[in-house]
Amino acid sequence: MRVLVVEDEPILADAIAEWLRDEPHAVDVVGDGGSAVERIHTYDYDVVVLDRDLPVLHGDEVCRLLIESPSTARVLMLTASAAVADRVGGLSLGADDYLTKPFALAELAARVQALGRRSRPAAPPVLRRGELELDPSRREVFRDGVQIPLARKEFGVLAELLRADGATVSAEQLLEKVWDEFADPFTGSVRLTVHKLRRKLGEPTLIDTITGVGYRLR
């Protein structure tokens, strides 16, 4: 999934981002509400982790603008207040979930994962196509019953190709879903990752390159 973390406390923002990247998700981080709105209009996020008390533009206004936009991103709102009225207020703005500071990063990650499932069309818990099987929760991949260890980016790329169910996925789409904002589209990261993935999946090859378009599973 692609996640936007909007948090003006740098240490907390970095801790959240590092934990979510280990899940693994593609994570972008901004520290104010104005920057959050710009990112939401630029990228297609699955989940936005949104601090309520933000500089430049308050989190309530960011949430309102997000709900009014075409984005299907789910919102997990963060706040330092444990008051019931504040939680109800945040949810009434359109937030999908609410978490009070301080919180356990493991709980935040679990809530992000749950919201991400709601932001996507319903999908089976285990992704299958032909002899391939990918279990997102266990982070396991099998071909003909034989487990194949994959690096995080390789796992993410294969998951997106499986979700496409034979349709072609462009390099740009893979960059957006598997990498983060710091990925350079001219480095050949996607091409190199697909090359390594093909090698690990073995012969006969299961991934076709559609010249000028992208990649698809056979």
C-alpha positions as CSV (number, residue, x, y, z in Angstrom):
1,M,0.0,0.0,0.0
2,R,1.0,3.6,-0.3
3,V,0.6,5.6,2.9
4,L,0.9,9.3,3.7
5,V,2.0,10.2,7.2
6,V,1.1,13.8,8.2
7,E,2.7,14.6,11.5
8,D,4.6,17.7,12.6
9,E,6.7,16.0,15.3
10,P,9.7,14.8,13.2
11,I,10.8,12.0,15.6
12,L,7.3,10.5,15.8
13,A,6.8,10.9,12.0
14,D,10.1,9.1,11.3
15,A,9.2,6.3,13.8
16,I,5.8,5.8,12.2
17,A,7.3,5.8,8.7
18,E,10.1,3.4,9.6
19,W,7.6,0.9,11.2
20,L,5.2,1.0,8.2
21,R,8.0,0.6,5.7
22,D,8.9,-2.6,7.5
23,E,5.4,-4.0,6.9
24,P,6.3,-3.2,4.0
25,H,4.4,-0.2,2.6
26,A,5.5,2.8,0.5
27,V,5.4,5.7,2.9
28,D,5.6,9.5,2.3
29,V,6.0,12.0,5.2
30,V,5.0,15.6,5.5
31,G,4.9,17.9,8.5
32,D,2.0,20.3,7.8
33,G,-1.5,20.4,6.5
34,G,-0.7,22.5,3.4
35,S,1.9,20.0,2.2
36,A,-0.6,17.2,2.9
37,V,-3.2,18.6,0.6
38,E,-0.6,19.0,-2.2
39,R,0.4,15.4,-1.9
40,I,-3.2,14.1,-1.8
41,H,-3.8,15.9,-5.0
42,T,-0.7,14.5,-6.6
43,Y,-0.5,10.8,-5.5
44,D,-3.1,8.0,-5.1
45,Y,-2.8,7.0,-1.4
46,D,-4.5,4.0,0.2
47,V,-4.3,5.4,3.8
48,V,-3.5,8.8,5.3
49,V,-2.3,8.9,8.9
50,L,-3.3,12.4,9.8
51,D,-2.4,14.3,13.0
52,R,-5.2,16.6,14.0
53,D,-3.2,19.5,15.4
54,L,-1.1,20.6,12.4
55,P,0.6,23.9,11.4
56,V,-0.4,25.8,8.2
57,L,-3.7,23.9,7.8
58,H,-5.5,22.2,10.6
59,G,-6.0,18.5,10.4
60,D,-9.7,18.9,10.4
61,E,-9.5,21.0,7.3
62,V,-7.2,18.5,5.6
63,C,-9.7,15.7,6.4
64,R,-12.6,17.7,5.0
65,L,-10.7,18.5,1.8
66,L,-9.7,14.8,1.4
67,I,-13.3,13.6,1.9
68,E,-14.4,16.1,-0.8
69,S,-11.7,15.0,-3.2
70,P,-12.0,12.1,-5.6
71,S,-9.4,10.2,-3.5
72,T,-10.5,6.9,-2.0
73,A,-7.9,7.0,0.8
74,R,-8.9,6.0,4.3
75,V,-8.0,8.4,7.1
76,L,-6.5,7.4,10.5
77,M,-6.6,10.5,12.6
78,L,-4.1,11.0,15.5
79,T,-4.7,13.3,18.4
80,A,-3.2,14.1,21.8
81,S,-6.6,14.5,23.3
82,A,-8.4,11.5,24.8
83,A,-11.7,13.4,25.2
84,V,-14.7,11.6,23.8
85,A,-16.0,14.8,22.2
86,D,-12.7,15.2,20.2
87,R,-12.9,11.6,19.0
88,V,-16.5,12.0,17.9
89,G,-15.6,15.3,16.3
90,G,-12.8,13.7,14.2
91,L,-15.0,10.8,13.1
92,S,-17.8,13.2,12.2
93,L,-15.5,15.0,9.8
94,G,-15.2,11.7,7.8
95,A,-12.1,10.1,9.5
96,D,-12.3,6.3,9.3
97,D,-10.5,5.6,12.5
98,Y,-9.1,7.5,15.5
99,L,-6.0,6.9,17.6
100,T,-5.0,8.8,20.8
101,K,-1.4,9.7,21.5
102,P,0.7,8.0,22.9
103,F,0.0,4.8,21.1
104,A,1.9,1.6,20.2
105,L,3.3,1.6,16.7
106,A,2.2,-2.1,16.3
107,E,-1.4,-1.0,16.9
108,L,-1.1,1.9,14.4
109,A,0.3,-0.5,11.8
110,A,-2.5,-2.9,12.4
111,R,-5.1,-0.2,12.0
112,V,-3.4,1.1,8.8
113,Q,-3.5,-2.5,7.4
114,A,-7.2,-2.8,8.2
115,L,-8.0,0.5,6.6
116,G,-6.0,-0.4,3.5
117,R,-8.0,-3.5,3.0
118,R,-11.1,-1.3,3.0
119,S,-9.7,1.2,0.5
120,R,-9.1,-1.6,-2.1
121,P,-11.7,-3.7,-3.9
122,A,-12.4,-6.9,-2.0
123,A,-9.6,-9.4,-2.6
124,P,-8.9,-12.9,-1.4
125,P,-6.5,-13.1,1.6
126,V,-4.1,-15.2,-0.5
127,L,-3.4,-14.1,-4.1
128,R,-3.2,-16.9,-6.6
129,R,-2.6,-17.2,-10.3
130,G,-1.7,-20.5,-12.0
131,E,1.2,-22.1,-10.0
132,L,1.9,-18.9,-8.0
133,E,0.6,-18.2,-4.5
134,L,1.3,-15.1,-2.4
135,D,0.1,-14.7,1.2
136,P,0.3,-11.0,2.1
137,S,-0.2,-11.5,5.8
138,R,2.6,-14.1,6.1
139,R,4.7,-12.5,3.4
140,E,5.2,-15.8,1.8
141,V,5.4,-16.7,-1.9
142,F,5.2,-20.2,-3.4
143,R,5.6,-21.6,-6.9
144,D,4.3,-25.2,-7.3
145,G,4.3,-25.5,-3.6
146,V,8.0,-24.5,-3.2
147,Q,8.6,-21.4,-1.1
148,I,10.5,-18.5,-2.7
149,P,12.2,-15.9,-0.5
150,L,11.8,-12.4,-1.9
151,A,13.1,-9.0,-0.9
152,R,10.5,-6.4,0.1
153,K,10.4,-4.6,-3.3
154,E,10.2,-7.9,-5.2
155,F,7.3,-9.0,-2.9
156,G,5.5,-5.7,-3.5
157,V,5.9,-5.9,-7.3
158,L,4.7,-9.5,-7.4
159,A,1.7,-8.6,-5.2
160,E,0.7,-5.8,-7.6
161,L,1.0,-8.0,-10.6
162,L,-1.1,-10.7,-9.0
163,R,-3.7,-8.1,-8.1
164,A,-3.8,-7.0,-11.7
165,D,-4.8,-10.7,-12.6
166,G,-3.1,-10.7,-16.0
167,A,-3.6,-7.1,-16.9
168,T,-0.6,-5.0,-17.7
169,V,0.8,-2.9,-14.9
170,S,3.0,0.1,-15.9
171,A,6.4,0.9,-14.3
172,E,4.8,4.2,-13.1
173,Q,2.0,2.3,-11.3
174,L,4.6,0.0,-9.7
175,L,6.7,3.0,-8.6
176,E,3.6,4.6,-7.1
177,K,2.4,1.6,-5.2
178,V,5.7,-0.1,-4.1
179,W,8.2,2.7,-3.8
180,D,7.9,6.1,-2.1
181,E,8.2,9.7,-3.2
182,F,12.1,9.5,-3.2
183,A,12.1,6.9,-6.0
184,D,13.8,8.2,-9.1
185,P,11.7,7.1,-12.2
186,F,14.9,7.3,-14.3
187,T,17.0,4.9,-12.2
188,G,15.6,1.7,-13.6
189,S,14.6,0.5,-10.2
190,V,11.4,-1.2,-11.5
191,R,13.3,-2.9,-14.4
192,L,16.0,-4.2,-12.0
193,T,13.5,-5.4,-9.5
194,V,11.5,-7.3,-12.1
195,H,14.7,-8.8,-13.5
196,K,15.6,-10.1,-10.0
197,L,12.0,-11.3,-9.4
198,R,12.0,-13.3,-12.7
199,R,15.3,-15.0,-11.8
200,K,14.0,-16.0,-8.3
201,L,10.6,-17.2,-9.7
202,G,12.6,-19.5,-12.1
203,E,11.8,-21.0,-15.4
204,P,9.7,-20.9,-17.4
205,T,9.4,-17.2,-16.9
206,L,6.1,-16.0,-15.5
207,I,6.4,-12.2,-16.1
208,D,6.2,-10.7,-19.6
209,T,7.5,-7.3,-20.5
210,I,5.1,-5.4,-22.8
211,T,7.4,-3.0,-24.5
212,G,6.5,0.6,-23.9
213,V,3.6,-0.4,-21.6
214,G,4.7,-2.4,-18.6
215,Y,4.6,-5.9,-17.1
216,R,2.1,-8.6,-16.7
217,L,1.9,-12.1,-15.3
218,R,1.2,-15.0,-17.7
